[in-house]
Amino acid sequence: FDDRDGFIWMNGQLTDWRDSKVHVLTHGLHYGSCVFEGERVYNGAIFKRDEHHQRLHDSARLLGFELPYSVEEINQAASQVLEANGIENGYVRPVAWRGSEMMGVSAQHNSINVAIAAWQWPAYFSPEARLEGIRMQFSNWKRPAPETAPVKSKAAGLYMICTLSKHTAEAAGYNDALMLDYRGRIAEATGANIFLVQNGELHTPDPDCFLDGITRRTVIGLAHDLGYKVHERAIMPEELAQTDEVFLTGTAVEVTPVREIGQYSFTVGETTRTLLKAFDELVQRPDQRTAHASVSAAE
Ligand code: PMP
């Protein structure tokens, strides 16, 4: 992914894509002092841009560092990247990390670096998968307890659990993995939150040890508007036997139906299709950035 034309914003300026490099002794690489965001661009505008850039700040603070750029400066930088690369529909990846000045666990005085890349990007799962529903496997890896790791941070280090889970699922022919939490409750997919539909009502796990996704909150807002009851609560995996529909939400997956999780299977039903359509319509709206302010808790 590094050998291509384009520009990446790094610490205040646009640099050639191929020259956007870090030193091998970077603290973020050795000790996981790195946070990032994933954003989608629809018709030239980043969906929920301010929420994402606020979360980047919050994630860094949870790892004990402050970004040297304000949310507004990061907004501006992201616009510059989109313009320089001519992206109307795609993906934006801001990342922030501790630099290479000191090598060791302690890096109090290391520089804080920020970069923003963007690229054209189609759907995360194939269009067929999105319509038919994806197939998931249970992961053996668990989301850790809040006192074990900064679980509310979109921290690069926490993604090793996701990559391990996703690789195992893919090797067994599945699209993705469902991770339970340290208590054995349903938590989330490797890059998305999960919703269950039972008797026409929505159920989604309390986000007390994983990301309360921006898409998750958006879909809860849409569901309320459409008159669905939404229950945020503890959900054990056995409940999947009494579940009619399942779908994932996330910046990358948008709203994606799930057809199978381990021994359980589901239909891609009316509720999922209604919310998928409502979400797809919302992101295309010109006023999308300010829409659903009621669920934009991070603003
Ligand atoms: N959980 C994980 C592990 C994720 O990587 C993501 C994607 N950022 C989500 C949930 C969903 O978050 P969002 O809707 O903000 O993209």
Boltz pocket constraint, residues with backbone or C-beta under 6 A from the ligand:
constraints:
  - pocket:
      binder: B
      contacts: [[A, 38], [A, 162], [A, 188], [A, 189], [A, 190], [A, 191], [A, 192], [A, 193], [A, 210], [A, 211], [A, 212], [A, 213], [A, 214], [A, 215], [A, 216], [A, 249], [A, 250], [A, 251], [A, 252]]
      max_distance: 6.0
